[in-house]
Amino acid sequence: MSQYVDGFVFSIPSDKLANYKKMATKAGALWREHGAIQYRECVGDDMTVEGMVNFPKLTKARPGEVVIFAYAVFKSRKHRDAANRKIMADPRVAALCEKFDMKLDCKRMSYGGFKTLVDL
């Protein structure tokens, strides 16, 4: 059975990156506790590609913002669905956003679940 991946792309203010990293580290631990077999958050570095929709454009990044690409890996979609129910019901998840004063603009966020096509 191939793995299942939840992926996210969004922008945050550059001056909140250190704060976001602290929150994401704690969030990743919660995702892993509830079943994710891998959790990764990445910050944009090489974002200028001609002829393609780049991530800053996709997220409508404003001046002074950086793009975050994040994903969590699960055993299967069924496993992901069960884990996400636990994650969303965990009061520590909502508390993280409040504690670290991170309010994400979901209208500028892309999210999706993906079946693994190639795994080398």
Secondary structure as UniProt FT lines:
FT   STRAND          4..13
FT   HELIX           14..16
FT   HELIX           17..33
FT   TURN            34..35
FT   STRAND          38..43
FT   TURN            50..51
FT   HELIX           55..58
FT   TURN            59..60
FT   TURN            63..64
FT   STRAND          65..74
FT   HELIX           77..89
FT   HELIX           91..99
FT   TURN            100..101
FT   HELIX           106..108
FT   STRAND          110..115
//
